[in-house]
């Protein structure tokens, strides 16, 4: 659901680049993964920003090693990340393992 999605993108992620990508825009766009037992790799290849497809395609990946090492790799980033709009979706790069509690009771901090 929308609330769960917003909470997770705000608090728990491993994101080489989080933005409003549209992998269905091009037949050449793919999101692929590989797991060989010692490393799990996810690659976003030739993906476009929703509504900003004219900017160009992005290609990047994350490798999660069984040792705990995390590597972000970037091949094509056609626009500075700070110029990507966060209006429709958060724009982030990095790691977060926080949590959020929604408490409807005004008596409990």
PyMOL commands that set and color helices and strands:
alter all, ss='L'
color gray80, all
select helices_A, chain A and resi 2-11+53-55+81-83
alter helices_A, ss='H'
color red, helices_A
select strands_A, chain A and resi 12-18+21-22+30-35+39-49+58-65+70-76+92-97
alter strands_A, ss='S'
color yellow, strands_A
deselect
rebuild
show_as cartoon
